Amino acid sequence: MKTFTTTVLPTSNNRRTVLQLGAAGAAIALMGAPGLVRAQAATKVRLGYWPIAAGLPFYSAIELGYFKEAGLDVEPLKFAGAQQVMEAVLSGRSDGTANGTGSANIAIGELAQPGTFKIFCSNPSNVKNVLDEVIVPVASPAKVMADLKGKRIASGPGIQNVTLAKTILERGGATGATVVELPIGQHVAALAAGQIDGAYTLEPTGTIGRMNGTSRVLEAGVISRYVLGDNMAPWFGGSASLSSEFIKKNPEVAKKFVAAYAKGVAYVRSKPVEARKYLTGYTPIEGALASEVPLAAYTMYNEFTPADIGHFQKFFDLFSEKGIFSSRLMVETMIYKG
């Protein structure tokens, strides 16, 4: 049985109807394909982070939707250490680093590929805003740094941690001390087991040891005191950065990203108690520890004073003096200009 198709030629009246239906259909199509027609897909930004408390502005900005509000699709990339965060940028697998990534690690990457890193936020610490400290077993007889002479002292892994540990022990009078690289998460357990006599470590290690009665802080803010020469001097030990290549290719996106990140900084500054909940999920810090761990301070690229740059430079110069940096690196050249 044959099937016949009848074609109706439009009159002037039904031609208008067809046109109107066509326009309506086009409008519906537009509404149904927002990602293709109405708006472009959000620009992806890949940011590497080390899961420590200093990255809180980044975690907060993600959870509060600041990046989405700016039309950005931010992909957080977690790494086991600051060195790996830096290396991911050098290899093109990441577009930048979150706060908490060692500034000296970033500097080593900059020396390897000059012009790669632009720091847009740093997290300074000192005796007030505690990040760095030397801890000992709770029953240790040590009262001052010099009491660690000849002892086995742990430091976190990586060139920044080891260099700083050796420097503060030397300048604190703990001659003959042996520095042992050990993951920071193992410092408290190693002290409890008697495997080490002390540790140059980073928070929340000191807080964990205090809360479980295993260790005590011998001295806090040790980098400010022994490297910068002033307990209150800001030690810019960790920094957030973007790669120059990403900034060059996406200047407007970079500005939006930095602005959204700055909102995260402002949130942590104004609501530190509320912000602490965002440590959970991004770091191993949770429960009672999340409410106890000290929070870092933050300095955005447009907040650095000449004195800040001077302290930052003194920190970098230590690594030049120790032969860790192949040449002197000027901090000013690495600061993001906006």
C-alpha positions as CSV (number, residue, x, y, z in Angstrom):
1,M,0.0,0.0,0.0
2,K,1.4,3.3,-1.0
3,T,1.6,6.3,1.2
4,F,1.0,9.7,-0.2
5,T,2.3,13.0,1.2
6,T,0.3,16.1,0.6
7,T,2.1,19.5,0.5
8,V,0.1,22.6,1.4
9,L,1.5,25.7,-0.1
10,P,1.2,28.6,2.4
11,T,-1.2,31.4,1.7
12,S,-0.3,35.0,2.8
13,N,-2.1,34.3,6.1
14,N,-0.6,30.9,6.9
15,R,2.8,32.1,5.7
16,R,2.8,34.6,8.6
17,T,1.9,31.7,10.9
18,V,4.8,29.6,9.6
19,L,7.2,32.5,10.1
20,Q,5.9,33.2,13.6
21,L,6.2,29.5,14.5
22,G,9.7,29.5,13.1
23,A,10.7,32.4,15.2
24,A,9.2,30.8,18.3
25,G,11.1,27.6,17.5
26,A,14.3,29.5,17.2
27,A,13.7,31.2,20.5
28,I,13.0,27.9,22.2
29,A,16.2,26.5,20.6
30,L,18.2,29.4,22.0
31,M,16.7,28.8,25.5
32,G,17.5,25.1,25.3
33,A,21.2,25.5,24.4
34,P,22.6,28.0,26.9
35,G,26.1,26.6,26.9
36,L,26.3,26.8,23.1
37,V,24.5,30.0,22.2
38,R,23.4,32.2,25.1
39,A,26.7,32.1,27.0
40,Q,30.2,30.8,26.5
41,A,31.5,28.0,28.7
42,A,33.2,29.1,31.8
43,T,37.0,29.4,31.5
44,K,38.8,26.6,33.3
45,V,41.6,27.5,35.7
46,R,43.7,24.7,37.2
47,L,45.2,25.5,40.5
48,G,47.6,23.3,42.4
49,Y,47.5,23.2,46.2
50,W,49.2,21.5,49.1
51,P,46.4,20.4,51.6
52,I,47.4,22.6,54.6
53,A,45.5,25.4,56.5
54,A,47.3,28.2,54.6
55,G,45.2,27.5,51.5
56,L,42.0,28.5,53.3
57,P,41.2,31.5,51.1
58,F,41.3,29.2,48.1
59,Y,39.1,26.6,49.7
60,S,36.6,29.3,50.9
61,A,36.4,30.9,47.4
62,I,35.5,27.6,45.9
63,E,32.9,26.7,48.5
64,L,31.3,30.1,48.5
65,G,31.0,30.2,44.8
66,Y,33.2,33.3,44.2
67,F,34.9,31.8,41.2
68,K,31.6,30.7,39.6
69,E,30.2,34.1,40.2
70,A,33.2,35.4,38.1
71,G,32.4,33.0,35.3
72,L,35.3,30.7,36.0
73,D,35.5,27.0,36.2
74,V,38.3,26.4,38.8
75,E,39.7,22.9,39.1
76,P,41.6,22.3,42.4
77,L,44.6,20.0,42.0
78,K,45.8,18.4,45.2
79,F,49.5,17.4,45.5
80,A,51.5,15.7,48.2
81,G,54.0,18.5,48.6
82,A,54.9,22.0,47.6
83,Q,57.6,20.8,45.2
84,Q,55.1,18.9,43.2
85,V,52.7,21.9,43.1
86,M,55.5,24.0,41.6
87,E,56.6,21.2,39.1
88,A,53.0,20.9,37.8
89,V,53.1,24.6,36.8
90,L,56.5,24.1,35.0
91,S,55.2,21.1,33.1
92,G,52.0,22.9,32.1
93,R,49.7,20.7,34.1
94,S,48.6,23.5,36.4
95,D,48.0,27.2,35.9
96,G,49.2,28.3,39.3
97,T,49.6,27.6,43.0
98,A,47.4,28.2,46.0
99,N,48.6,29.8,49.3
100,G,50.7,27.4,51.4
101,T,52.9,26.5,48.5
102,G,56.5,27.1,49.6
103,S,57.8,30.5,48.3
104,A,61.3,29.1,48.0
105,N,59.9,26.1,46.0
106,I,58.3,28.6,43.6
107,A,61.5,30.6,43.4
108,I,63.5,27.4,42.4
109,G,60.9,26.9,39.6
110,E,61.4,30.6,38.6
111,L,65.1,30.1,38.4
112,A,64.7,27.0,36.3
113,Q,62.3,28.8,33.9
114,P,62.7,32.5,34.3
115,G,59.5,34.6,34.0
116,T,57.2,31.6,34.8
117,F,55.7,32.6,38.2
118,K,53.8,35.7,39.3
119,I,52.9,35.9,43.0
120,F,49.5,37.5,43.6
121,C,49.1,36.6,47.3
122,S,51.4,35.5,50.1
123,N,50.8,34.1,53.6
124,P,53.2,35.7,56.1
125,S,53.7,34.3,59.5
126,N,55.6,35.4,62.7
127,V,55.4,34.9,66.4
128,K,51.8,36.2,66.4
129,N,50.5,34.5,63.2
130,V,52.0,31.2,63.9
131,L,52.9,28.7,61.1
132,D,56.4,27.6,61.9
133,E,57.7,26.3,65.2
134,V,60.1,23.9,66.9
135,I,58.4,21.2,69.0
136,V,59.8,18.7,71.5
137,P,58.4,15.8,73.5
138,V,56.2,17.1,76.4
139,A,58.7,15.7,78.9
140,S,61.8,17.0,77.2
141,P,64.2,19.0,79.4
142,A,64.9,21.4,76.6
143,K,64.1,25.0,77.5
144,V,65.7,27.0,74.6
145,M,66.9,26.2,71.1
146,A,70.5,25.7,72.2
147,D,69.4,22.7,74.4
148,L,69.0,20.8,71.1
149,K,72.8,20.6,70.6
150,G,73.7,17.2,69.1
151,K,70.1,16.1,68.9
152,R,68.2,14.4,66.0
153,I,65.7,17.0,64.7
154,A,63.1,16.3,62.1
155,S,62.1,18.7,59.3
156,G,59.5,18.4,56.6
157,P,60.7,17.1,53.3
158,G,62.0,19.4,50.6
159,I,64.8,21.9,50.2
160,Q,62.9,24.8,51.8
161,N,62.1,22.9,55.0
162,V,65.6,21.4,55.3
163,T,67.5,24.6,54.7
164,L,65.4,26.5,57.2
165,A,65.7,23.8,59.8
166,K,69.5,23.8,59.6
167,T,69.6,27.6,59.6
168,I,67.5,28.1,62.8
169,L,69.3,25.4,64.7
170,E,72.7,26.9,63.7
171,R,71.6,30.4,64.6
172,G,69.8,29.3,67.7
173,G,73.0,27.7,69.1
174,A,72.0,24.0,68.5
175,T,75.3,23.1,67.1
176,G,75.9,19.5,66.0
177,A,72.2,18.8,65.6
178,T,71.3,16.3,62.8
179,V,68.4,17.2,60.5
180,V,66.2,14.3,59.4
181,E,63.6,14.7,56.6
182,L,60.3,13.3,57.7
183,P,56.7,14.0,56.4
184,I,55.2,16.6,58.7
185,G,52.2,14.4,59.5
186,Q,54.6,12.0,61.1
187,H,56.4,14.4,63.4
188,V,54.2,14.0,66.5
189,A,54.3,10.2,66.3
190,A,58.0,10.1,65.8
191,L,58.5,12.3,68.9
192,A,56.2,10.0,70.9
193,A,58.2,7.0,69.8
194,G,61.5,8.5,70.7
195,Q,62.8,8.4,67.2
196,I,63.6,12.1,67.2
197,D,64.4,14.7,69.9
198,G,62.6,17.6,68.3
199,A,61.1,18.9,65.0
200,Y,61.1,22.0,63.0
201,T,57.5,21.8,61.8
202,L,54.5,23.6,60.5
203,E,51.0,24.0,62.0
204,P,48.8,22.1,62.7
205,T,51.5,19.8,64.0
206,G,52.1,21.8,67.2
207,T,48.4,22.0,67.9
208,I,47.9,18.3,67.4
209,G,50.8,17.4,69.8
210,R,49.4,19.9,72.4
211,M,45.9,18.5,72.1
212,N,46.9,14.9,72.6
213,G,49.5,15.6,75.2
214,T,52.4,14.3,73.2
215,S,54.5,17.4,72.5
216,R,54.9,21.0,73.3
217,V,56.1,24.0,71.4
218,L,59.7,25.0,72.3
219,E,59.6,28.1,70.2
220,A,57.2,29.5,67.6
221,G,57.8,32.0,64.8
222,V,61.4,30.8,64.4
223,I,61.9,32.0,60.9
224,S,61.1,35.5,61.8
225,R,63.5,35.4,64.7
226,Y,66.5,33.5,63.3
227,V,66.3,34.3,59.6
228,L,64.7,37.8,59.5
229,G,66.0,39.0,62.9
230,D,62.7,40.2,64.3
231,N,60.0,38.1,66.0
232,M,57.3,40.2,64.4
233,A,58.8,40.4,60.9
234,P,56.6,38.7,58.3
235,W,58.0,35.5,56.9
236,F,56.4,35.1,53.4
237,G,56.9,31.3,53.5
238,G,54.0,30.4,51.2
239,S,52.5,32.0,48.1
240,A,49.7,31.8,45.6
241,S,50.7,32.4,42.0
242,L,49.7,32.2,38.4
243,S,51.9,31.3,35.5
244,S,53.0,34.2,33.2
245,E,51.9,32.1,30.2
246,F,48.4,31.8,31.6
247,I,48.2,35.5,32.4
248,K,49.5,36.4,28.9
249,K,47.0,34.2,27.2
250,N,44.1,35.1,29.4
251,P,44.7,38.6,30.9
252,E,41.0,39.3,31.7
253,V,40.4,35.8,33.1
254,A,43.5,36.2,35.3
255,K,42.2,39.5,36.7
256,K,38.8,37.9,37.5
257,F,40.5,35.0,39.1
258,V,42.7,37.1,41.3
259,A,39.7,39.3,42.3
260,A,37.7,36.2,43.3
261,Y,40.6,34.8,45.2
262,A,40.9,38.2,47.0
263,K,37.2,37.8,48.1
264,G,38.3,34.5,49.7
265,V,41.1,36.4,51.5
266,A,38.6,39.0,52.7
267,Y,36.2,36.4,53.9
268,V,38.9,34.6,56.0
269,R,40.0,37.9,57.5
270,S,36.5,39.0,58.4
271,K,35.0,35.6,59.4
272,P,37.8,33.4,60.5
273,V,35.6,31.2,62.8
274,E,33.1,30.5,60.0
275,A,35.9,30.0,57.4
276,R,37.5,27.2,59.4
277,K,34.8,24.7,58.3
278,Y,36.2,24.8,54.8
279,L,39.4,23.2,56.0
280,T,37.5,19.9,56.1
281,G,37.6,18.1,52.8
282,Y,40.6,20.0,51.5
283,T,43.0,19.1,54.4
284,P,43.2,16.4,57.0
285,I,42.2,19.1,59.6
286,E,38.8,18.4,61.0
287,G,36.7,18.2,64.2
288,A,38.1,20.0,67.2
289,L,41.4,20.6,65.5
290,A,39.8,22.8,62.9
291,S,38.7,25.2,65.6
292,E,42.1,25.2,67.3
293,V,44.7,25.4,64.5
294,P,46.2,28.9,64.0
295,L,45.3,30.7,60.8
296,A,47.8,32.4,58.5
297,A,47.8,36.1,57.6
298,Y,47.6,37.1,54.0
299,T,49.0,39.9,51.8
300,M,47.6,40.5,48.4
301,Y,49.9,41.7,45.5
302,N,48.6,45.3,45.9
303,E,49.2,45.3,49.7
304,F,52.9,44.7,49.8
305,T,54.8,47.6,51.4
306,P,58.5,48.3,50.8
307,A,59.3,46.8,54.2
308,D,57.4,43.6,53.2
309,I,59.4,43.3,50.0
310,G,62.5,43.8,52.1
311,H,61.7,40.9,54.4
312,F,60.6,38.7,51.5
313,Q,63.9,39.5,49.8
314,K,65.9,38.6,52.9
315,F,64.2,35.2,53.0
316,F,65.1,34.6,49.4
317,D,68.7,35.8,49.9
318,L,69.2,33.1,52.5
319,F,68.9,30.5,49.8
320,S,71.3,32.4,47.6
321,E,73.8,32.5,50.4
322,K,73.4,28.8,51.1
323,G,73.9,28.0,47.4
324,I,70.4,26.6,47.0
325,F,69.5,29.2,44.5
326,S,71.8,29.3,41.4
327,S,71.7,33.1,41.5
328,R,70.1,36.0,43.4
329,L,66.4,36.2,42.7
330,M,64.7,39.6,43.1
331,V,61.2,39.2,44.7
332,E,60.0,42.4,43.1
333,T,60.2,40.9,39.6
334,M,57.9,38.1,40.6
335,I,55.0,40.1,42.1
336,Y,51.8,40.2,39.9
337,K,51.0,43.6,38.7
338,G,47.3,43.3,38.0
